[in-house]
Amino acid sequence: MLKRTKPLLTDSALSSLNYLIAIVSFIALACLSIGIAASSRNIQALQRWILISFLILFSLFGLIFSVWLILRQAHQNAVSIAGKKTDWKIMPHENQRAKLNKEVREIASILETPEEQFSDLVSAYIVAVDLALRQIQEEANMPLMRYVRIGNAEFDAVLIKQDFAICIELVFLVTPVVPQEKINLLLNKTLVAQKTFKQINFEAKTKLLLVLVTQLDRTQEKELRSNLIKKFSSTPVDVDIRLMDFESLQKIYMIG
């Protein structure tokens, strides 16, 4: 079962020290400005009060905004700390093998791949998944946790960034269509993860990152984008979609 230890409040508060210093400096500057305005003899009383009122309102707005920044940063830090202290569960190798076999069998069926070439297709699929995860990790500039189980939901990877728990799923496409059954499965898995996080009081916002690794021409890719807009116009969870070209990934990460 996924478990989490409660993060220390002081861990979040210490990282907000710069914001506190900014607030103190801002208040000091505002008080100085108000004092100068109040003591000025070169402006009329009405103008003086208008200026003082403006400075007070400006100071209040700045104070409220600064407090909001502190609370937002503290929450992000708390999520990050909680993510590091969470006892994440890894997808068993049997499940990884079963998922791999299922995905590749589906692709082989579409491509009508002969059985003697099935192992080559497996190798290509494994490479595609690995390269795509490398690309996501490089863009995030943060390490990924691969093959993670959250409650009863299993994902190719999970990334904790700011106050988001990003559940990552990869799909290798050889046609410009993502089956609706697969979409429903992915959304349901993300809902399970979201529910599990709530049960352990892990206060992260849950998001699904769907990475589509493709081998499509421009016309097919355009058709795919159109299909995705229709199918993901309304979802019960936050969803980001990334399209990656398999050939381009190989050029980036593999020796030609």
C-alpha positions as CSV (number, residue, x, y, z in Angstrom):
1,M,0.0,0.0,0.0
2,L,1.2,3.5,-0.8
3,K,2.3,5.3,2.3
4,R,3.5,8.8,3.1
5,T,5.1,10.4,6.1
6,K,3.9,13.8,7.1
7,P,6.3,16.5,5.9
8,L,7.8,19.0,8.5
9,L,6.3,22.5,8.3
10,T,9.8,23.9,9.0
11,D,11.1,22.4,5.8
12,S,8.7,24.5,3.8
13,A,9.1,27.6,5.9
14,L,12.8,27.8,5.6
15,S,12.8,27.8,1.8
16,S,10.4,30.8,2.0
17,L,12.9,33.0,3.8
18,N,13.6,35.1,0.7
19,Y,9.9,35.9,0.4
20,L,9.8,37.1,4.1
21,I,12.8,39.3,3.5
22,A,11.1,40.8,0.5
23,I,7.9,41.5,2.5
24,V,9.9,43.3,5.3
25,S,11.7,45.3,2.7
26,F,8.5,46.2,0.9
27,I,6.8,47.3,4.1
28,A,9.8,49.4,5.2
29,L,9.8,51.1,1.8
30,A,6.0,51.7,1.9
31,C,6.3,53.2,5.4
32,L,9.1,55.5,4.3
33,S,7.1,56.6,1.2
34,I,4.0,57.4,3.4
35,G,6.1,59.3,5.8
36,I,7.7,61.4,3.1
37,A,4.2,62.1,1.6
38,A,2.8,63.0,5.0
39,S,5.6,65.4,5.9
40,S,5.7,67.1,2.5
41,R,4.7,70.8,2.6
42,N,4.7,71.3,-1.1
43,I,1.4,69.6,-1.8
44,Q,-2.1,70.5,-0.6
45,A,-3.9,68.6,2.1
46,L,-6.3,66.9,-0.4
47,Q,-3.5,65.8,-2.6
48,R,-1.5,64.6,0.4
49,W,-4.4,62.4,1.5
50,I,-4.9,61.0,-2.0
51,L,-1.2,60.1,-2.2
52,I,-1.2,58.5,1.2
53,S,-4.4,56.5,0.4
54,F,-2.8,55.3,-2.8
55,L,0.4,54.3,-1.1
56,I,-1.6,52.4,1.7
57,L,-3.7,50.5,-0.9
58,F,-0.6,49.8,-2.9
59,S,1.2,48.5,0.2
60,L,-1.8,46.3,1.1
61,F,-1.9,44.8,-2.4
62,G,1.8,44.1,-2.3
63,L,1.5,42.5,1.1
64,I,-1.4,40.3,0.0
65,F,0.4,39.3,-3.1
66,S,3.6,38.5,-1.1
67,V,1.7,36.4,1.4
68,W,0.1,34.5,-1.5
69,L,3.5,33.8,-3.0
70,I,4.8,32.5,0.3
71,L,1.8,30.2,0.8
72,R,2.1,28.9,-2.8
73,Q,5.8,28.3,-2.5
74,A,5.3,26.6,0.9
75,H,2.7,24.3,-0.6
76,Q,4.9,23.4,-3.6
77,N,7.8,22.7,-1.2
78,A,5.5,20.5,1.0
79,V,4.4,18.5,-2.0
80,S,8.0,18.0,-3.1
81,I,9.1,16.9,0.4
82,A,6.1,14.6,0.7
83,G,7.0,13.1,-2.7
84,K,10.5,12.3,-1.5
85,K,9.2,10.7,1.7
86,T,6.4,8.7,0.1
87,D,6.9,5.0,0.1
88,W,6.4,4.5,-3.7
89,K,5.5,1.0,-5.0
90,I,7.1,-0.3,-8.1
91,M,5.1,-2.2,-10.8
92,P,6.0,-5.9,-10.5
93,H,8.1,-7.3,-13.3
94,E,5.3,-9.7,-14.2
95,N,2.9,-6.8,-14.8
96,Q,5.6,-4.9,-16.8
97,R,6.0,-8.0,-19.0
98,A,2.3,-8.5,-19.5
99,K,1.8,-4.8,-20.4
100,L,4.7,-4.9,-22.8
101,N,3.4,-8.1,-24.5
102,K,-0.2,-6.7,-24.7
103,E,0.9,-3.4,-26.3
104,V,3.3,-5.0,-28.8
105,R,0.7,-7.6,-29.8
106,E,-1.8,-4.8,-30.6
107,I,0.8,-3.0,-32.8
108,A,1.8,-6.3,-34.5
109,S,-1.9,-7.0,-35.2
110,I,-2.3,-3.5,-36.9
111,L,0.9,-3.9,-38.9
112,E,0.3,-7.6,-39.6
113,T,3.8,-8.4,-38.4
114,P,4.9,-12.0,-39.1
115,E,5.6,-13.9,-35.9
116,E,9.3,-14.3,-36.8
117,Q,9.6,-10.5,-36.7
118,F,7.8,-10.1,-33.3
119,S,11.0,-9.9,-31.3
120,D,12.3,-7.0,-33.5
121,L,9.0,-5.2,-32.8
122,V,9.4,-5.8,-29.1
123,S,12.9,-4.3,-29.2
124,A,11.7,-1.2,-31.1
125,Y,8.9,-0.7,-28.6
126,I,11.3,-0.9,-25.6
127,V,13.6,1.6,-27.2
128,A,10.8,3.9,-28.0
129,V,9.5,3.9,-24.4
130,D,13.0,4.4,-23.0
131,L,13.9,7.3,-25.4
132,A,10.5,9.1,-24.7
133,L,11.0,8.9,-21.0
134,R,14.5,10.2,-21.4
135,Q,13.2,13.2,-23.3
136,I,10.5,13.9,-20.7
137,Q,13.1,13.7,-17.9
138,E,15.5,16.0,-19.8
139,E,12.7,18.6,-20.4
140,A,11.6,18.5,-16.7
141,N,15.2,18.6,-15.5
142,M,14.2,16.2,-12.8
143,P,14.4,12.4,-12.3
144,L,11.5,10.2,-13.1
145,M,10.2,7.3,-11.1
146,R,9.6,4.5,-13.7
147,Y,7.0,1.8,-13.6
148,V,5.1,3.0,-10.5
149,R,2.0,1.6,-8.8
150,I,-0.4,4.0,-7.1
151,G,-3.1,2.1,-5.4
152,N,-4.4,-0.3,-8.0
153,A,-3.2,2.0,-10.9
154,E,0.1,1.4,-12.7
155,F,1.9,4.0,-14.7
156,D,5.0,4.0,-17.0
157,A,6.5,6.8,-14.8
158,V,5.6,9.4,-12.2
159,L,7.1,12.9,-11.9
160,I,6.7,15.1,-8.8
161,K,7.2,18.7,-10.0
162,Q,6.2,21.8,-8.0
163,D,2.7,20.9,-6.6
164,F,1.8,18.4,-9.3
165,A,2.0,14.6,-9.3
166,I,2.3,13.9,-13.0
167,C,1.3,10.3,-14.0
168,I,3.0,9.5,-17.3
169,E,1.7,6.9,-19.8
170,L,3.3,6.1,-23.2
171,V,1.5,4.9,-26.2
172,F,3.2,3.9,-29.4
173,L,1.1,4.8,-32.4
174,V,1.3,3.5,-36.0
175,T,-2.1,4.9,-37.0
176,P,-3.6,8.3,-36.3
177,V,-6.1,7.0,-33.8
178,V,-6.0,6.4,-30.1
179,P,-8.7,3.8,-29.2
180,Q,-11.4,5.2,-27.0
181,E,-11.1,2.1,-24.7
182,K,-7.5,3.0,-24.1
183,I,-8.4,6.6,-23.3
184,N,-11.0,5.5,-20.8
185,L,-8.5,3.2,-19.2
186,L,-5.9,5.9,-18.8
187,L,-8.4,8.4,-17.4
188,N,-9.8,5.8,-14.9
189,K,-6.3,5.0,-13.8
190,T,-5.5,8.6,-13.1
191,L,-8.7,9.0,-11.1
192,V,-7.6,6.0,-9.0
193,A,-4.3,7.7,-8.4
194,Q,-6.0,10.9,-7.5
195,K,-8.2,9.1,-5.0
196,T,-5.2,7.2,-3.5
197,F,-3.4,10.5,-3.0
198,K,-6.3,11.9,-1.1
199,Q,-6.5,8.8,1.1
200,I,-2.9,9.3,2.3
201,N,-3.2,13.1,2.5
202,F,-0.7,13.7,-0.3
203,E,-1.8,17.2,-1.3
204,A,-0.6,17.2,-4.9
205,K,-2.6,18.1,-7.9
206,T,-2.9,15.0,-10.1
207,K,-2.2,15.3,-13.8
208,L,-2.0,12.7,-16.6
209,L,0.8,13.2,-19.2
210,L,0.0,11.1,-22.2
211,V,3.0,10.7,-24.4
212,L,2.3,9.5,-27.9
213,V,5.3,8.1,-29.8
214,T,4.5,8.0,-33.4
215,Q,5.7,6.9,-36.8
216,L,3.3,9.0,-38.9
217,D,3.6,11.3,-41.9
218,R,2.4,14.9,-41.7
219,T,-1.1,14.2,-43.0
220,Q,-1.6,11.4,-40.5
221,E,-0.2,13.6,-37.7
222,K,-2.6,16.3,-38.6
223,E,-5.5,13.8,-38.4
224,L,-4.2,12.5,-35.1
225,R,-4.2,16.0,-33.6
226,S,-7.8,16.6,-34.8
227,N,-8.9,13.3,-33.2
228,L,-7.2,14.1,-29.9
229,I,-8.9,17.5,-29.7
230,K,-12.3,15.8,-30.1
231,K,-11.6,13.0,-27.6
232,F,-10.0,15.1,-24.9
233,S,-12.2,18.2,-25.1
234,S,-13.7,17.3,-21.7
235,T,-12.0,15.0,-19.2
236,P,-12.5,14.3,-15.5
237,V,-8.8,14.9,-14.8
238,D,-6.2,17.3,-16.0
239,V,-4.5,16.0,-19.1
240,D,-1.4,17.0,-21.1
241,I,-0.6,15.4,-24.4
242,R,2.9,15.2,-26.0
243,L,3.6,13.9,-29.5
244,M,7.1,12.6,-30.1
245,D,8.4,11.2,-33.4
246,F,10.3,8.0,-32.9
247,E,12.8,8.7,-35.7
248,S,13.6,12.1,-34.1
249,L,14.1,10.5,-30.7
250,Q,16.6,8.1,-32.2
251,K,18.5,10.9,-33.8
252,I,18.8,12.7,-30.5
253,Y,19.8,9.8,-28.2
254,M,21.2,7.1,-30.4
255,I,24.4,6.8,-32.4
256,G,23.6,6.9,-36.1
